[in-house]
Amino acid sequence: MSRRYYFSTRDLLMMAALAALGGVAGTYINAVGDFFQSILGFAGTTQWAAGLHVLWLILAVGLTGKQGSGTITGLLKGVVELLSGNTHGLLVLLVDIVAGILVDLVFLFFRRRESLPAYALAGGLASASNVFVFQLFAALPADVLAYGALLLVGLVAFASGVLFAGLLGRLLLNTLRRTGVVRDRAPTPMSRRAYLAFLLAAVLVALGLLLFLRQALRGPAEIAIGGAVQAPYTYPQAHDDIETRTAEATVRGTTSRYTGIPLRELLGRAQPAADASLVLVQAADGYAFFLSMQEVQENDSLLLVPKGRGEDAAYDLVGPLNSKAWVRGVQEITVMGRATLPIEGALERAAPFDPNDWQFDMDSTQLDLGDGPRKYQGLPLGSVLQAQKPLPEADRVLLHRPDSDPLELALEEVLADDGIGLYTRIGETEISFAIARIEGEVLAAPVQRIEVR
């Protein structure tokens, strides 16, 4: 009997499993990349591990032996990362689809698909593509030299793809085959007409997503500036006389020169309250991250960079020290007064939790704290408590809530489980805190005080 379907159930399960593994691992790979960036800080540092994001697509092609498996795995991986709260939102889906299409295209042009050059080139091109896809949505730098730096970063990503996706992928596949974990499967070609139709459909999906994201991530032509300020206003309806300036800013290891409106001047016109502590920058797509008021006052590179003119204008925030605070399509800037969360009890170094002190350790997670799903910045509660050194006799954590009894958790569980997070909830004029699990379960919101016993 002839096979009815090109992809078998085994193939689909294999691709789904690899996509899930790749999507979950992506969060930790990004964290490792950020760690090396903070230590080394030269161009391309964060791209040394770009190939690890593409490894799963290479493995899918090798394990299934089917054309198109790279694209399908890339699509599924992007969906996993999107649903798990990746800070790039829908953009990560486009990045993974493009990578999958490139993997399939490279293998298409090699007669010997199991050859080392095929794996190396597929891994390299797919890994480097993320640099240029992200650049399509970035604020354009003011100097031509930045494009040379961008090319350098792309080359670092290409080298990472050759090593960690192509060579490592082929090595893993050969090892699995020699040990008998998987059977050696000869590449199964799709009919030429069907494969061309498949690739055309994938390219059209990618182009459609690109056009949609270009519009969705543009942001509005006007930005509301408010919160803990005496004179809220909408820019550029008011204060459009602020002069632009040019400054250098570094993101993803690339230093560029940008021309825009100084954030310090924008907020200064709104007259922030004396106790202003945080500045929340929110994008049109719902993404948001905060800056400290201290950085706003001291960082000369913080600029609101315009894209387009008149009704077609939009703005990106560039220049924050924390790359996660670079925001595309800025819609709203909100100033907040000082707020900390008391943490006390059986701790050697008990001290209130201040979001400013932990900004670089935070990441975004989508939670529903009562007003619909939104992304909130947070970090493992265990990391905060560990830094305050619990005393040997401590064994419980009490989360004090305003309208109910304290919620009690085992200290050992909190210290061991990075999935239990402390999240900063920034409202219209105030800051509150919540404890939730990374998969979405809210434990205490708001939490007024944390006590270790």
C-alpha positions in Angstrom: 0.0 0.0 0.0 1.4 3.4 -0.9 1.7 6.1 1.8 -1.1 8.6 1.8 0.7 11.4 3.7 4.2 12.7 3.1 4.8 13.4 6.8 4.1 10.4 9.0 2.8 10.6 12.6 6.3 9.8 13.8 7.7 12.7 11.7 5.1 15.1 13.1 5.7 14.0 16.7 9.5 14.3 16.2 9.2 17.9 14.8 6.8 18.9 17.6 9.1 17.5 20.3 12.1 19.3 18.8 10.2 22.5 18.5 9.1 22.3 22.1 12.6 21.6 23.3 14.0 24.4 21.2 11.3 26.9 22.3 11.9 26.2 26.0 15.6 26.1 25.7 15.6 29.4 23.9 14.8 31.3 27.1 17.8 29.9 28.9 20.1 30.4 25.8 19.1 34.0 25.7 19.9 34.3 29.5 23.3 32.9 28.9 23.9 35.2 26.0 22.9 38.2 28.1 25.3 37.0 30.8 28.3 36.9 28.4 27.2 40.3 27.0 27.3 41.9 30.4 30.8 40.5 31.0 32.5 40.9 27.6 30.4 43.6 25.9 32.0 43.6 22.5 30.2 43.4 19.2 28.5 40.1 18.5 28.8 38.8 22.1 25.1 37.8 22.3 25.3 36.0 18.9 27.9 33.5 20.0 25.0 31.1 20.8 22.8 31.9 17.8 23.4 28.4 16.4 21.9 26.8 19.4 18.5 28.3 18.4 18.8 26.7 14.9 20.2 23.3 16.1 16.6 21.9 16.6 15.7 22.7 13.0 18.8 20.9 11.7 18.0 17.9 13.9 14.4 17.8 12.5 15.7 17.6 8.9 18.2 14.9 9.8 15.9 12.8 11.9 12.9 12.9 9.5 14.8 12.9 6.2 11.9 15.0 4.8 12.0 18.2 2.8 10.1 21.0 4.5 10.7 19.7 8.1 13.0 22.6 8.8 10.2 25.2 8.0 7.5 23.3 9.9 9.8 22.9 13.0 10.7 26.6 12.8 7.0 27.5 12.7 6.2 25.3 15.7 9.2 26.5 17.6 8.1 30.1 17.1 4.6 29.3 18.4 6.1 27.7 21.5 8.3 30.7 22.2 5.5 33.1 21.5 3.1 31.3 23.9 5.8 31.0 26.6 6.0 34.8 26.8 9.1 35.6 24.6 9.8 39.3 25.0 9.9 39.8 21.2 6.3 38.7 20.8 5.2 37.9 17.2 8.6 38.9 15.9 10.1 35.7 17.2 7.7 33.7 15.1 8.9 35.5 12.0 12.6 34.9 13.0 12.0 31.1 13.4 10.0 30.8 10.1 12.8 32.5 8.1 15.4 30.3 9.8 13.4 27.2 8.9 12.9 28.3 5.2 16.7 28.9 4.9 17.5 25.5 6.3 15.2 23.8 3.8 16.5 25.9 0.9 20.1 25.1 1.6 19.5 21.3 1.8 17.5 21.6 -1.5 20.6 22.7 -3.4 22.8 19.9 -2.2 22.7 16.6 -4.0 24.3 14.9 -1.0 22.2 16.2 1.8 24.2 14.3 4.4 27.4 16.1 3.5 29.2 18.2 6.1 29.1 21.4 3.9 25.3 21.1 3.6 24.8 21.1 7.4 27.4 23.8 7.9 25.9 26.2 5.4 22.3 25.6 6.5 23.2 26.2 10.1 25.3 29.3 9.3 22.7 31.1 7.1 19.8 30.3 9.3 21.6 31.5 12.4 22.7 34.8 10.8 19.3 35.5 9.5 18.0 36.6 12.9 20.4 39.6 13.0 18.9 41.0 9.8 15.3 40.2 10.6 15.6 42.0 13.8 17.2 44.9 12.0 14.2 45.3 9.8 12.3 46.5 12.9 15.0 48.5 14.6 15.5 52.2 14.6 17.8 53.2 11.8 21.2 54.4 13.0 22.5 57.8 11.9 25.9 56.6 10.7 26.9 54.2 7.9 29.7 52.6 10.0 26.9 50.9 12.0 26.0 48.7 9.1 29.6 47.4 9.0 29.2 46.5 12.7 25.9 44.8 11.8 27.7 42.7 9.2 30.3 41.8 11.8 27.6 40.7 14.2 26.0 38.7 11.4 29.3 36.9 10.7 29.6 36.0 14.4 26.1 34.5 14.2 27.0 32.7 11.0 30.1 31.1 12.7 27.9 30.1 15.6 25.5 28.5 13.3 28.2 26.5 11.5 29.6 25.3 14.8 26.6 24.8 17.0 23.8 24.0 14.5 25.7 22.5 11.5 28.7 20.6 12.9 27.2 19.8 16.3 23.9 18.8 14.7 25.5 16.4 12.3 27.7 15.0 15.1 24.6 14.4 17.3 22.7 12.7 14.4 25.6 10.4 13.6 26.0 9.5 17.3 22.3 8.7 17.6 22.5 6.5 14.5 25.6 4.6 15.6 24.2 3.9 19.0 20.9 2.7 17.5 18.7 5.2 19.2 17.3 6.2 15.8 17.4 4.3 12.6 19.3 5.6 9.6 16.7 7.2 7.3 17.6 8.1 3.7 16.3 11.5 2.7 12.8 11.3 1.2 12.3 13.8 -1.6 8.9 15.5 -2.2 7.7 15.9 -5.7 9.3 19.0 -7.3 6.0 20.7 -7.9 4.7 20.0 -4.4 7.9 21.2 -2.8 8.0 24.4 -4.8 4.3 25.0 -3.7 5.2 24.3 -0.1 8.2 26.7 -0.1 6.1 29.4 -1.9 3.4 29.1 0.7 6.0 29.3 3.5 7.6 32.4 1.9 4.1 34.0 1.5 3.4 33.4 5.2 6.7 34.9 6.2 6.1 38.0 3.9 2.5 38.4 5.2 3.8 38.2 8.8 6.5 40.7 8.0 4.1 43.2 6.5 1.7 42.7 9.4 4.4 43.2 12.0 5.8 46.3 10.2 2.4 47.9 10.6 1.6 46.5 14.1 5.0 47.4 15.6 5.1 50.9 14.1 3.5 52.5 17.1 1.3 55.6 17.1 2.3 59.1 15.9 1.6 60.5 19.3 3.0 59.5 22.7 1.2 60.1 26.1 3.5 61.1 28.9 2.0 61.0 32.3 1.9 59.3 35.7 3.5 60.9 38.7 4.0 64.2 36.9 2.6 67.7 37.4 2.1 68.5 33.7 1.1 65.4 31.6 1.1 66.0 27.9 1.0 64.3 24.5 4.1 64.5 22.3 4.4 66.0 19.7 1.1 67.8 20.2 2.8 69.7 22.9 6.5 70.5 23.3 7.4 69.8 19.7 10.1 72.4 20.0 12.5 70.0 21.8 15.7 69.8 19.8 17.1 66.5 18.6 20.5 65.3 19.4 22.8 62.5 18.2 24.3 60.0 20.5 25.9 56.6 20.5 24.0 53.6 21.8 24.9 49.8 22.0 22.5 46.9 21.6 23.2 43.3 20.7 26.9 44.1 20.8 26.6 46.7 18.0 27.4 50.4 18.7 25.6 52.9 16.5 24.8 56.6 16.3 21.2 57.6 16.5 19.4 61.0 16.2 16.3 61.6 18.3 14.7 63.5 21.2 16.4 63.2 24.6 14.2 61.3 27.0 15.5 63.4 29.9 14.1 66.5 28.2 10.8 64.9 27.3 10.2 63.9 31.0 11.5 67.2 32.3 8.7 69.1 30.4 6.2 66.9 32.3 7.6 68.0 35.7 8.1 64.6 37.5 7.2 64.3 41.2 10.1 64.7 43.6 9.9 61.0 44.6 9.8 59.7 41.0 11.6 56.4 40.8 10.7 54.4 37.7 9.7 55.2 34.1 7.6 52.6 32.3 7.9 52.7 28.5 5.1 50.8 26.8 4.8 49.8 23.1 1.8 49.6 20.9 2.0 45.8 20.9 1.7 45.6 24.7 5.4 45.1 25.4 6.7 47.3 28.3 9.8 47.7 30.3 10.9 50.2 32.9 13.9 52.4 33.5 15.1 54.0 36.7 14.7 57.7 36.9 18.4 57.8 37.8 19.3 56.3 34.5 17.1 58.8 32.7 19.0 61.7 34.4 22.5 60.2 33.8 22.3 58.3 30.5 22.9 60.8 27.6 22.2 58.1 25.0 18.5 57.7 25.9 16.7 58.9 22.9 13.2 58.7 21.4 14.1 58.1 17.7 11.5 59.0 15.1 10.6 56.8 12.1 8.7 58.5 9.3 7.0 61.9 9.4 3.6 63.4 10.2 0.8 60.9 10.4 3.2 58.1 9.4 5.6 58.9 12.3 6.4 56.4 15.0 9.0 56.3 17.7 11.5 53.8 19.2 13.3 54.2 22.5 17.0 53.5 22.1 20.0 53.7 24.4 19.0 52.1 27.7 21.8 50.2 29.4 19.4 47.2 29.6 18.8 45.8 26.1 15.3 44.6 27.1 14.3 48.3 27.7 14.9 49.1 24.0 11.2 49.5 23.0 9.8 49.6 19.4 6.7 51.6 18.6 6.5 53.5 21.9 2.9 54.4 22.8 3.1 55.6 26.4 5.6 56.8 28.9 4.6 56.7 32.5 6.5 58.1 35.5 6.1 56.2 38.9 6.8 57.2 42.4 9.1 55.2 44.7 7.8 51.8 45.8 9.5 48.9 47.5 8.3 45.6 48.9 9.2 44.9 52.6 11.0 41.6 53.1 11.8 40.7 56.7 12.2 37.8 59.1 14.9 35.1 59.5 17.3 36.7 57.1 20.9 37.8 57.6 20.6 40.7 55.2 16.9 41.6 55.3 16.1 44.5 53.1 13.1 45.8 51.0 12.8 44.7 47.4 13.5 47.6 45.1 12.9 47.0 41.3 15.7 49.4 40.5 18.3 47.0 42.1 17.1 44.0 40.0 16.3 45.5 36.6 19.0 43.6 34.8 17.9 40.3 36.3 14.3 40.7 35.2 12.5 39.2 32.2 8.9 39.5 30.9 6.2 36.9 31.6 2.6 37.0 30.5 0.2 36.9 33.5 -3.4 37.7 34.2 -3.5 39.6 37.5 -7.2 40.4 37.2 -7.3 42.9 34.3 -6.5 40.5 31.4 -3.3 38.9 30.1 -0.4 41.3 30.1 3.4 41.1 30.3 5.0 41.9 33.6 8.7 42.1 34.6 9.9 39.7 37.2 12.6 37.4 38.4 12.8 34.3 40.6 11.7 35.0 44.2 14.3 32.5 45.3 17.1 34.7 43.9 15.9 37.7 45.9 15.7 35.7 49.1 19.0 33.9 48.5 20.7 37.3 48.2 19.4 38.2 51.7 20.9 34.9 53.1 18.1 33.0 55.0 19.2 31.9 58.5 19.7 28.1 59.1 16.5 27.7 61.1 14.3 29.4 58.4 12.0 27.0 56.6 8.9 29.0 55.6 8.0 32.0 53.4 4.8 33.9 54.2 3.2 36.1 51.5 1.1 38.7 53.3 -2.0 39.8 51.3 -4.4 42.7 52.1 -7.7 40.8 52.3 -6.8 37.3 53.3 -4.5 35.2 55.5 -0.9 34.9 54.5 0.0 32.3 51.9 2.6 29.9 53.2 5.3 28.3 51.0 8.2 26.1 51.9 11.4 28.0 51.8 13.3 25.1 50.2 10.8 25.0 47.4 11.0 28.7 46.8 14.8 28.6 46.7 14.9 25.6 44.3 12.1 26.6 41.9 13.0 29.4 39.5 9.4 29.2 38.3 8.1 31.0 41.3 8.6 34.7 40.4 8.3 38.1 42.0 6.7 40.5 39.5 6.4 44.2 39.4 3.0 45.5 38.5 3.0 49.1 37.4 -0.5 50.8 37.3 -1.5 54.2 36.2 0.1 56.0 39.1 1.3 53.3 41.6 3.5 50.2 41.8 2.4 46.9 43.4 3.9 43.4 43.5 2.7 39.9 42.8 4.0 36.4 43.3 3.1 33.9 40.5 4.4 30.8 38.8 5.9 31.2 35.4 3.2 29.0 33.8 0.6 31.6 34.8 -0.7 30.6 38.2 -1.0 33.7 40.4 -0.2 33.0 44.1 -0.6 36.4 45.6 -1.6 39.7 43.9 -1.0 42.1 45.4 1.5 41.0 48.0 2.1 43.6 50.7 5.0 42.0 52.6 7.2 38.9 52.5 8.2 37.2 55.7 10.7 34.4 56.2 10.4 32.3 59.3 
